[in-house]
Amino acid sequence: QAQLVESGGGSVQPGGSLRLSCAASGISFKFYAMNWYRQAPGKQRELVARILDNSGTNYADSVKGRFTISRDNLKNTLYLQMNSLKVEDTAVYYCNAHFDSQRDYWGQGTQVTVSS
């Protein structure tokens, strides 16, 4: 049974940093594209960053140069290093594992709040 568990969220001041983690179990992690999404109140869920099985990465324009996605296939863990955080980064952040339409899994989300 696939399970994704996020951790590392919290409250931070603008300009601060956080590192999110997503521990995966029940899937062949190294074969999955792994994604971080976020959803702010009243807004649609949006893709923040993606890392493919070959470690290629993509970022939303709003986080380029500030966020770094990475994966450790030995630990079955996905990371998101978030630096220079802005108020508009406030959202619930979700981990997603995608192989195909039948094998697409989500974590429960972790809250990130950026405020002064």
PyMOL commands that set and color helices and strands:
alter all, ss='L'
color gray80, all
select helices_A, chain A and resi 29-31+87-89
alter helices_A, ss='H'
color red, helices_A
select strands_A, chain A and resi 3-7+10-12+18-25+33-39+46-51+57-59+67-72+77-82+91-100+103-106+110-114
alter strands_A, ss='S'
color yellow, strands_A
deselect
rebuild
show_as cartoon
